[in-house]
Amino acid sequence: MLSRHLKPENVVAVDARTVRFTLERAYPDFISFLPLWFVVSPKQVMANVEGDDDGQKWLTTSAAGSGPFTIRRWDGQTVMSLAAVP
Protein backbone atom coordinates (compact mmCIF):
# COMPACT_ATOMS: atom_id res chain seq x y z
CA MET A 1 0.00 0.00 0.00
CA LEU A 2 2.96 2.33 0.49
CA SER A 3 5.31 0.95 -2.18
CA ARG A 4 5.40 4.26 -4.07
CA HIS A 5 6.46 6.10 -0.92
CA LEU A 6 8.50 3.67 1.18
CA LYS A 7 10.94 1.01 -0.03
CA PRO A 8 11.87 -1.91 2.28
CA GLU A 9 15.55 -0.93 2.19
CA ASN A 10 14.58 2.49 3.58
CA VAL A 11 13.27 1.03 6.85
CA VAL A 12 16.23 0.80 9.23
CA ALA A 13 16.57 -0.24 12.87
CA VAL A 14 18.76 2.56 14.21
CA ASP A 15 19.04 0.99 17.66
CA ALA A 16 17.02 -1.31 19.94
CA ARG A 17 14.24 1.30 20.30
CA THR A 18 14.35 3.35 17.11
CA VAL A 19 13.18 2.68 13.55
CA ARG A 20 13.96 5.15 10.76
CA PHE A 21 11.64 5.42 7.73
CA THR A 22 13.00 7.35 4.73
CA LEU A 23 10.20 8.16 2.30
CA GLU A 24 10.76 8.37 -1.45
CA ARG A 25 8.59 11.50 -1.59
CA ALA A 26 6.51 13.56 0.78
CA TYR A 27 3.39 11.73 1.94
CA PRO A 28 1.39 13.53 4.67
CA ASP A 29 -0.81 10.50 5.40
CA PHE A 30 2.20 8.33 6.28
CA ILE A 31 1.90 8.99 10.00
CA SER A 32 -1.68 7.69 9.99
CA PHE A 33 -0.36 4.23 9.02
CA LEU A 34 2.04 3.90 11.95
CA PRO A 35 -0.51 2.81 14.59
CA LEU A 36 -1.60 0.00 12.25
CA TRP A 37 1.87 -1.57 12.02
CA PHE A 38 3.17 -3.97 14.60
CA VAL A 39 6.80 -4.16 15.66
CA VAL A 40 7.40 -7.71 16.80
CA SER A 41 10.21 -9.94 17.95
CA PRO A 42 11.16 -11.91 14.83
CA LYS A 43 12.70 -14.66 16.97
CA GLN A 44 9.38 -15.27 18.74
CA VAL A 45 7.34 -15.12 15.55
CA MET A 46 9.63 -17.39 13.52
CA ALA A 47 9.53 -19.98 16.33
CA ASN A 48 5.77 -20.21 15.74
CA VAL A 49 5.54 -20.31 11.94
CA GLU A 50 3.05 -22.84 10.61
CA GLY A 51 3.33 -23.70 6.93
CA ASP A 52 3.86 -20.63 4.79
CA ASP A 53 1.96 -18.04 6.88
CA ASP A 54 5.12 -16.33 8.30
CA GLY A 55 3.69 -16.62 11.82
CA GLN A 56 0.59 -14.55 11.03
CA LYS A 57 -1.82 -17.15 12.41
CA TRP A 58 0.08 -17.32 15.69
CA LEU A 59 0.11 -13.51 15.99
CA THR A 60 -3.70 -13.35 15.86
CA THR A 61 -3.85 -15.00 19.30
CA SER A 62 -0.40 -14.26 20.77
CA ALA A 63 1.71 -11.22 21.56
CA ALA A 64 5.33 -10.87 20.47
CA GLY A 65 5.52 -7.12 20.53
CA SER A 66 8.08 -4.63 21.56
CA GLY A 67 7.37 -1.08 22.43
CA PRO A 68 5.60 1.17 24.92
CA PHE A 69 2.21 -0.60 24.86
CA THR A 70 0.65 -3.98 25.62
CA ILE A 71 -2.60 -5.32 24.21
CA ARG A 72 -5.50 -4.72 26.58
CA ARG A 73 -8.20 -6.05 24.24
CA TRP A 74 -8.07 -7.44 20.72
CA ASP A 75 -11.08 -8.65 18.73
CA GLY A 76 -9.81 -9.41 15.25
CA GLN A 77 -10.11 -6.37 13.02
CA THR A 78 -12.84 -4.63 15.04
CA VAL A 79 -11.31 -3.59 18.38
CA MET A 80 -7.74 -2.88 19.39
CA SER A 81 -7.28 -1.43 22.87
CA LEU A 82 -3.76 -0.78 24.12
CA ALA A 83 -2.37 -0.03 27.59
CA ALA A 84 0.81 1.94 28.25
CA VAL A 85 3.68 -0.04 29.77
CA PRO A 86 4.50 1.50 33.20
CNS distance restraints for C-alpha pairs under 8 A (distance, minus, plus):
assign (resid   2 and name CA) (resid   6 and name CA) 5.75 0.50 0.50
assign (resid   3 and name CA) (resid   7 and name CA) 6.03 0.50 0.50
assign (resid   4 and name CA) (resid  24 and name CA) 7.24 0.50 0.50
assign (resid   5 and name CA) (resid  23 and name CA) 5.35 0.50 0.50
assign (resid   5 and name CA) (resid  24 and name CA) 4.89 0.50 0.50
assign (resid   5 and name CA) (resid  25 and name CA) 5.84 0.50 0.50
assign (resid   5 and name CA) (resid  26 and name CA) 7.66 0.50 0.50
assign (resid   5 and name CA) (resid  27 and name CA) 7.03 0.50 0.50
assign (resid   6 and name CA) (resid  10 and name CA) 6.64 0.50 0.50
assign (resid   6 and name CA) (resid  11 and name CA) 7.86 0.50 0.50
assign (resid   6 and name CA) (resid  21 and name CA) 7.47 0.50 0.50
assign (resid   6 and name CA) (resid  22 and name CA) 6.81 0.50 0.50
assign (resid   6 and name CA) (resid  23 and name CA) 4.93 0.50 0.50
assign (resid   6 and name CA) (resid  24 and name CA) 5.84 0.50 0.50
assign (resid   7 and name CA) (resid  11 and name CA) 7.26 0.50 0.50
assign (resid   7 and name CA) (resid  23 and name CA) 7.56 0.50 0.50
assign (resid   7 and name CA) (resid  24 and name CA) 7.50 0.50 0.50
assign (resid  10 and name CA) (resid  20 and name CA) 7.68 0.50 0.50
assign (resid  10 and name CA) (resid  21 and name CA) 5.86 0.50 0.50
assign (resid  10 and name CA) (resid  22 and name CA) 5.23 0.50 0.50
assign (resid  10 and name CA) (resid  23 and name CA) 7.27 0.50 0.50
assign (resid  11 and name CA) (resid  19 and name CA) 6.91 0.50 0.50
assign (resid  11 and name CA) (resid  20 and name CA) 5.73 0.50 0.50
assign (resid  11 and name CA) (resid  21 and name CA) 4.77 0.50 0.50
assign (resid  11 and name CA) (resid  22 and name CA) 6.67 0.50 0.50
assign (resid  12 and name CA) (resid  19 and name CA) 5.61 0.50 0.50
assign (resid  12 and name CA) (resid  20 and name CA) 5.14 0.50 0.50
assign (resid  12 and name CA) (resid  21 and name CA) 6.68 0.50 0.50
assign (resid  13 and name CA) (resid  17 and name CA) 7.94 0.50 0.50
assign (resid  13 and name CA) (resid  18 and name CA) 5.98 0.50 0.50
assign (resid  13 and name CA) (resid  19 and name CA) 4.53 0.50 0.50
assign (resid  13 and name CA) (resid  20 and name CA) 6.36 0.50 0.50
assign (resid  14 and name CA) (resid  18 and name CA) 5.34 0.50 0.50
assign (resid  14 and name CA) (resid  19 and name CA) 5.63 0.50 0.50
assign (resid  14 and name CA) (resid  20 and name CA) 6.46 0.50 0.50
assign (resid  15 and name CA) (resid  19 and name CA) 7.36 0.50 0.50
assign (resid  17 and name CA) (resid  67 and name CA) 7.58 0.50 0.50
assign (resid  23 and name CA) (resid  27 and name CA) 7.71 0.50 0.50
assign (resid  29 and name CA) (resid  33 and name CA) 7.26 0.50 0.50
assign (resid  30 and name CA) (resid  34 and name CA) 7.20 0.50 0.50
assign (resid  33 and name CA) (resid  37 and name CA) 6.89 0.50 0.50
assign (resid  38 and name CA) (resid  65 and name CA) 7.11 0.50 0.50
assign (resid  39 and name CA) (resid  65 and name CA) 5.84 0.50 0.50
assign (resid  39 and name CA) (resid  66 and name CA) 6.06 0.50 0.50
assign (resid  39 and name CA) (resid  67 and name CA) 7.46 0.50 0.50
assign (resid  40 and name CA) (resid  45 and name CA) 7.51 0.50 0.50
assign (resid  40 and name CA) (resid  64 and name CA) 5.26 0.50 0.50
assign (resid  40 and name CA) (resid  65 and name CA) 4.22 0.50 0.50
assign (resid  40 and name CA) (resid  66 and name CA) 5.71 0.50 0.50
assign (resid  41 and name CA) (resid  45 and name CA) 6.39 0.50 0.50
assign (resid  41 and name CA) (resid  64 and name CA) 5.57 0.50 0.50
assign (resid  41 and name CA) (resid  65 and name CA) 6.05 0.50 0.50
assign (resid  41 and name CA) (resid  66 and name CA) 6.76 0.50 0.50
assign (resid  42 and name CA) (resid  46 and name CA) 5.84 0.50 0.50
assign (resid  43 and name CA) (resid  47 and name CA) 6.23 0.50 0.50
assign (resid  44 and name CA) (resid  48 and name CA) 6.81 0.50 0.50
assign (resid  44 and name CA) (resid  64 and name CA) 6.23 0.50 0.50
assign (resid  45 and name CA) (resid  49 and name CA) 6.58 0.50 0.50
assign (resid  45 and name CA) (resid  54 and name CA) 7.68 0.50 0.50
assign (resid  45 and name CA) (resid  55 and name CA) 5.43 0.50 0.50
assign (resid  45 and name CA) (resid  58 and name CA) 7.59 0.50 0.50
assign (resid  45 and name CA) (resid  59 and name CA) 7.42 0.50 0.50
assign (resid  45 and name CA) (resid  64 and name CA) 6.80 0.50 0.50
assign (resid  46 and name CA) (resid  54 and name CA) 6.98 0.50 0.50
assign (resid  46 and name CA) (resid  55 and name CA) 6.23 0.50 0.50
assign (resid  48 and name CA) (resid  55 and name CA) 5.71 0.50 0.50
assign (resid  48 and name CA) (resid  58 and name CA) 6.38 0.50 0.50
assign (resid  49 and name CA) (resid  53 and name CA) 6.60 0.50 0.50
assign (resid  49 and name CA) (resid  54 and name CA) 5.41 0.50 0.50
assign (resid  49 and name CA) (resid  55 and name CA) 4.13 0.50 0.50
assign (resid  49 and name CA) (resid  56 and name CA) 7.65 0.50 0.50
assign (resid  49 and name CA) (resid  58 and name CA) 7.27 0.50 0.50
assign (resid  50 and name CA) (resid  54 and name CA) 7.21 0.50 0.50
assign (resid  50 and name CA) (resid  55 and name CA) 6.37 0.50 0.50
assign (resid  50 and name CA) (resid  57 and name CA) 7.70 0.50 0.50
assign (resid  53 and name CA) (resid  57 and name CA) 6.76 0.50 0.50
assign (resid  55 and name CA) (resid  59 and name CA) 6.31 0.50 0.50
assign (resid  56 and name CA) (resid  60 and name CA) 6.57 0.50 0.50
assign (resid  57 and name CA) (resid  61 and name CA) 7.50 0.50 0.50
assign (resid  58 and name CA) (resid  62 and name CA) 5.95 0.50 0.50
assign (resid  59 and name CA) (resid  63 and name CA) 6.23 0.50 0.50
assign (resid  59 and name CA) (resid  64 and name CA) 7.36 0.50 0.50
assign (resid  60 and name CA) (resid  76 and name CA) 7.29 0.50 0.50
assign (resid  63 and name CA) (resid  71 and name CA) 7.77 0.50 0.50
assign (resid  65 and name CA) (resid  70 and name CA) 7.71 0.50 0.50
assign (resid  68 and name CA) (resid  84 and name CA) 5.88 0.50 0.50
assign (resid  68 and name CA) (resid  85 and name CA) 5.36 0.50 0.50
assign (resid  69 and name CA) (resid  82 and name CA) 6.02 0.50 0.50
assign (resid  69 and name CA) (resid  83 and name CA) 5.36 0.50 0.50
assign (resid  69 and name CA) (resid  84 and name CA) 4.46 0.50 0.50
assign (resid  69 and name CA) (resid  85 and name CA) 5.16 0.50 0.50
assign (resid  70 and name CA) (resid  82 and name CA) 5.65 0.50 0.50
assign (resid  70 and name CA) (resid  83 and name CA) 5.35 0.50 0.50
assign (resid  70 and name CA) (resid  84 and name CA) 6.48 0.50 0.50
assign (resid  70 and name CA) (resid  85 and name CA) 6.48 0.50 0.50
assign (resid  71 and name CA) (resid  80 and name CA) 7.45 0.50 0.50
assign (resid  71 and name CA) (resid  81 and name CA) 6.23 0.50 0.50
assign (resid  71 and name CA) (resid  82 and name CA) 4.68 0.50 0.50
assign (resid  71 and name CA) (resid  83 and name CA) 6.28 0.50 0.50
assign (resid  72 and name CA) (resid  80 and name CA) 7.75 0.50 0.50
assign (resid  72 and name CA) (resid  81 and name CA) 5.27 0.50 0.50
assign (resid  72 and name CA) (resid  82 and name CA) 4.96 0.50 0.50
assign (resid  72 and name CA) (resid  83 and name CA) 5.74 0.50 0.50
assign (resid  73 and name CA) (resid  79 and name CA) 7.07 0.50 0.50
assign (resid  73 and name CA) (resid  80 and name CA) 5.81 0.50 0.50
assign (resid  73 and name CA) (resid  81 and name CA) 4.91 0.50 0.50
assign (resid  73 and name CA) (resid  82 and name CA) 6.89 0.50 0.50
assign (resid  74 and name CA) (resid  78 and name CA) 7.94 0.50 0.50
assign (resid  74 and name CA) (resid  79 and name CA) 5.55 0.50 0.50
assign (resid  74 and name CA) (resid  80 and name CA) 4.77 0.50 0.50
assign (resid  74 and name CA) (resid  81 and name CA) 6.44 0.50 0.50
assign (resid  75 and name CA) (resid  79 and name CA) 5.08 0.50 0.50
assign (resid  75 and name CA) (resid  80 and name CA) 6.71 0.50 0.50
